[in-house]
Amino acid sequence: MKNRLKVLRAERDWSQADLADKLEVSRQSVNAIETGKYDPSLPLAFKIAAIFGLPIEQIFSADESAQAAE
């Protein structure tokens, strides 16, 4: 899954730790989501969307190589 989390965070001048505090997760979790090593749970994805004031679909998108394999 691809995401725009790093860009959205940078636009607000938030560190990974800042976002982690807002989400009540570890900084390592934010890093793992940003680098695509971890896909957030649905409740966490909704929380991320709410913090940025965007629909989930504007933050997360399916990895095109994964879609091609289906």
Secondary structure, DSSP 4 states (H G I P E B T S, - for coil): -EE-HHHHHHHTT--HHHHHHHHTS-HHHHHHHHTTS-PPPHHHHHHHHHHHTS-GGGTEE--HHHHHH-
